[in-house]
């Protein structure tokens, strides 16, 4: 049971995507891992000889859960739980003051192996074109008018699937592609990747060949075909973004069926996958006449990811490997060769890793923020600070030098100086 608990961790939805529906302001953080799902703080620059310092601003109680906050203009959106209710809050960025809120009953009891990780939610909302979409811990998908919180549509899937969420709760974060919002719904061995018209909730397409995992999709072009790429319960897949047809798949499973590392697009149609107990590998799907084939370019056991999704920055990949009880690493996307690994490790079960201004930021699940300077193929630590007395599983939201961090129950604004 202990190893099962260790393996489960929190199974946050780790996602990374590539295609924006509509340009957003550089300082906006509109979905999991930022506006492009690159995990890159585009608006951040650091002066020469920078010596980082954190200044704490406002802090407000928003409820439990591991959903990450969003920043859109002068507003914040955060999904959370208060008692048996789950919902979303809209706050003012400057002060944390409430603007609007919605809550609905979402009774949920985690399986015994996951009890220590709370009742969610774990999925991060997505904002696009004045609308906000959330996925609750029990699989409720809701689209809001982001201005006033009016519900445009809601789907709960009761009666459609034997279970409306996977064993450890719904955790994948929806993605928006043009006028569609895409999510993987349902439960163990029975689910559907669905695409709805964002304004109306009308089903545009669905793919029903596998249940959802805890990873999140990206939308990218491979061989000039726009496709949704993700880990499902039992596979790594590419699905046509136009009609939901399966293009290619690779059988892929992890212990306790907890696929939770989102794919990373490397460029040239290459996709990086990984998961606990499995080697990290790079593959290249491609068309061969009317069919699709997938070539595996390399794989390595020198870097193994549990839940952490690495970030591609410059010509290297950075992330937190599962080895050494959590080890920051850099490795070569062309070969898979490990170039540097922190000799001490012990980061914990997870870390949210971001890149910006020549630096790598890592927020560990133990509640410590680390900042590293890129030095050749290595990382040199220039800053660390414990910023919460609880574990932190929610990924931070960034706006230039300001950072929103959600701990167990509170949302706090920090300024990086």
Secondary structure as the mmCIF struct_conf table of DSSP 4:
data_model
#
loop_
_struct_conf.conf_type_id
_struct_conf.id
_struct_conf.beg_label_comp_id
_struct_conf.beg_label_asym_id
_struct_conf.beg_label_seq_id
_struct_conf.end_label_comp_id
_struct_conf.end_label_asym_id
_struct_conf.end_label_seq_id
HELX_RH_AL_P HELX_RH_AL_P1 UNK A 2 UNK A 8
TURN_TY1_P TURN_TY1_P1 UNK A 9 UNK A 10
STRN STRN1 UNK A 14 UNK A 14
BEND BEND1 UNK A 21 UNK A 22
TURN_TY1_P TURN_TY1_P2 UNK A 26 UNK A 27
STRN STRN2 UNK A 29 UNK A 29
BEND BEND2 UNK A 31 UNK A 31
TURN_TY1_P TURN_TY1_P3 UNK A 32 UNK A 33
BEND BEND3 UNK A 34 UNK A 34
TURN_TY1_P TURN_TY1_P4 UNK A 35 UNK A 36
BEND BEND4 UNK A 37 UNK A 38
STRN STRN3 UNK A 40 UNK A 40
TURN_TY1_P TURN_TY1_P5 UNK A 42 UNK A 43
TURN_TY1_P TURN_TY1_P6 UNK A 48 UNK A 49
STRN STRN4 UNK A 54 UNK A 61
STRN STRN5 UNK A 64 UNK A 64
HELX_LH_PP_P HELX_LH_PP_P1 UNK A 67 UNK A 69
STRN STRN6 UNK A 70 UNK A 72
TURN_TY1_P TURN_TY1_P7 UNK A 73 UNK A 74
STRN STRN7 UNK A 75 UNK A 82
TURN_TY1_P TURN_TY1_P8 UNK A 83 UNK A 84
STRN STRN8 UNK A 85 UNK A 92
TURN_TY1_P TURN_TY1_P9 UNK A 93 UNK A 95
STRN STRN9 UNK A 98 UNK A 105
HELX_RH_3T_P HELX_RH_3T_P1 UNK A 112 UNK A 117
BEND BEND5 UNK A 119 UNK A 119
HELX_LH_PP_P HELX_LH_PP_P2 UNK A 123 UNK A 125
STRN STRN10 UNK A 126 UNK A 128
TURN_TY1_P TURN_TY1_P10 UNK A 129 UNK A 130
STRN STRN11 UNK A 131 UNK A 135
TURN_TY1_P TURN_TY1_P11 UNK A 137 UNK A 138
STRN STRN12 UNK A 141 UNK A 145
TURN_TY1_P TURN_TY1_P12 UNK A 146 UNK A 148
STRN STRN13 UNK A 151 UNK A 155
STRN STRN14 UNK A 158 UNK A 158
TURN_TY1_P TURN_TY1_P13 UNK A 159 UNK A 160
STRN STRN15 UNK A 161 UNK A 161
BEND BEND6 UNK A 162 UNK A 162
BEND BEND7 UNK A 164 UNK A 165
TURN_TY1_P TURN_TY1_P14 UNK A 167 UNK A 168
HELX_LH_PP_P HELX_LH_PP_P3 UNK A 172 UNK A 174
STRN STRN16 UNK A 175 UNK A 177
TURN_TY1_P TURN_TY1_P15 UNK A 178 UNK A 179
STRN STRN17 UNK A 180 UNK A 187
TURN_TY1_P TURN_TY1_P16 UNK A 188 UNK A 189
STRN STRN18 UNK A 190 UNK A 197
TURN_TY1_P TURN_TY1_P17 UNK A 198 UNK A 200
STRN STRN19 UNK A 203 UNK A 207
BEND BEND8 UNK A 209 UNK A 210
STRN STRN20 UNK A 212 UNK A 212
BEND BEND9 UNK A 214 UNK A 214
STRN STRN21 UNK A 215 UNK A 215
STRN STRN22 UNK A 218 UNK A 222
TURN_TY1_P TURN_TY1_P18 UNK A 223 UNK A 224
STRN STRN23 UNK A 225 UNK A 231
STRN STRN24 UNK A 232 UNK A 232
BEND BEND10 UNK A 233 UNK A 234
STRN STRN25 UNK A 235 UNK A 240
TURN_TY1_P TURN_TY1_P19 UNK A 241 UNK A 243
STRN STRN26 UNK A 246 UNK A 251
HELX_RH_3T_P HELX_RH_3T_P2 UNK A 255 UNK A 257
HELX_LH_PP_P HELX_LH_PP_P4 UNK A 261 UNK A 263
STRN STRN27 UNK A 264 UNK A 267
TURN_TY1_P TURN_TY1_P20 UNK A 268 UNK A 269
STRN STRN28 UNK A 270 UNK A 275
TURN_TY1_P TURN_TY1_P21 UNK A 276 UNK A 277
STRN STRN29 UNK A 278 UNK A 288
TURN_TY1_P TURN_TY1_P22 UNK A 289 UNK A 290
STRN STRN30 UNK A 291 UNK A 300
BEND BEND11 UNK A 301 UNK A 303
BEND BEND12 UNK A 306 UNK A 307
HELX_LH_PP_P HELX_LH_PP_P5 UNK A 308 UNK A 310
STRN STRN31 UNK A 311 UNK A 313
TURN_TY1_P TURN_TY1_P23 UNK A 314 UNK A 315
STRN STRN32 UNK A 316 UNK A 321
BEND BEND13 UNK A 322 UNK A 322
HELX_RH_3T_P HELX_RH_3T_P3 UNK A 323 UNK A 325
BEND BEND14 UNK A 326 UNK A 326
STRN STRN33 UNK A 327 UNK A 332
TURN_TY1_P TURN_TY1_P24 UNK A 333 UNK A 335
STRN STRN34 UNK A 338 UNK A 341
BEND BEND15 UNK A 343 UNK A 344
BEND BEND16 UNK A 349 UNK A 349
STRN STRN35 UNK A 351 UNK A 356
TURN_TY1_P TURN_TY1_P25 UNK A 357 UNK A 358
STRN STRN36 UNK A 359 UNK A 364
TURN_TY1_P TURN_TY1_P26 UNK A 365 UNK A 366
BEND BEND17 UNK A 367 UNK A 367
STRN STRN37 UNK A 368 UNK A 375
TURN_TY1_P TURN_TY1_P27 UNK A 376 UNK A 377
STRN STRN38 UNK A 378 UNK A 386
BEND BEND18 UNK A 389 UNK A 390
BEND BEND19 UNK A 394 UNK A 394
HELX_LH_PP_P HELX_LH_PP_P6 UNK A 395 UNK A 396
STRN STRN39 UNK A 397 UNK A 399
TURN_TY1_P TURN_TY1_P28 UNK A 400 UNK A 401
STRN STRN40 UNK A 402 UNK A 406
BEND BEND20 UNK A 408 UNK A 409
STRN STRN41 UNK A 410 UNK A 416
#
